[in-house]
């Protein structure tokens, strides 16, 4: 098997996969609501004659492509399917038809690419040994994460893969290129929900009140010392608050303030220590100022770890397929991904697919209303993943 053979097949399927991606982009569905998306994927798999099982974690699917001697070795390939609660601002023929929902993180690209990979591998199944497990996963964008739910329902068993590969769009990397990082790559993520309760009243008479806004201001500033003064500076950590609701007025101090935030780090031991520091500091500070605090930490995705040996092999295979100039090294990324759950139980490699094209004005980052891709990336996405799968099956 040669890279040129796979590249030719990727080229032959490119137009169809563009159409699939555009259909998915026009019909996005939120996390754990991907019923039509799941049905659409099942139809495409049926057309290819690929056996699958659906309704895993409700809307997830898993399919198998068996080559010669299918029990020799199994590897898994994963794509996520959910969209985000964003109203699309792009003026394109394939603009989202579901107002307020958009594929702003490229999961339409991941799903379409994996269907393209499936088409390529299905054509070649008489030319490789082993089994390819295709995982179409719901709910990456929302806790507890579709990966954890699919794992709990046995997606990584019967047969158990020797490793799992996943890819994700990267608008910072030009189209035609991909990126890899070995070892720790992406952060854990935890959601923070706080309610600071005081005693509201007239803004002109604060001495008669317990001001939850003032308490909250002190609390947010004080909690930053957990990152800046308590954390080991060699361990990257991020503590951010993105939602504060007080609902007072110019002359009204409210009874309570509601806050939401996120904590992320690259060390699981420090992660648990930081939770305790946050809870202790917050409760003590609020109490000392006369307030009452409700504080919930929802533990989210773990640190994503790319197996060093697997990533080294995968990067080398990518260079064979794309050329050394089109394979770049990645920096640590403080965003999170529920693919991390797979990396806890299997050798895993999660890499980045370049989608940027400055000349075409395709430069917006993910999770924005103007995110889009250069669809040449689909050719790279499906072809490279097929090549990586075959190369890995051929490894002893």
Buried (B, 14 or more C-beta within 10 A) or exposed (E): EEBEBBBEBBEEBBEBBBEBBBBBBBBBBBBBBBEBBBEBBBEBBEEBEBEBEBEBBBBBBBBBBBBEEBEEBBBBBBBBBBBBEBEBEBEEEBBBEBEEBBBBBBBBBBBBBBBBBBBBBBBBBEEBBBBBBBBBBBBBBBBBBBBBBBBEBEBBEEBEBBBBBBBBBBBBBBBBBBBBBBEBBBBBBBBBBBBBBBBBBEBEEEEEBBBBBBBBBBBBEEBEEBBEEBBEEEBBBBBEBEEBEBEBEEEBBBBBBBBBBBBBBBBEEBBEBBBEBBBEBBBEBBEEBEBBBEBEBEBBBBBBBBBEEBBBBBBEBBBBBBEEEBBBEBEEBBBBBBBBBBBBEBBBBBBBBBBBBEEEEBBBEBBBBBBBBBBBBBBBBBBBBBBBBBBBBEEE
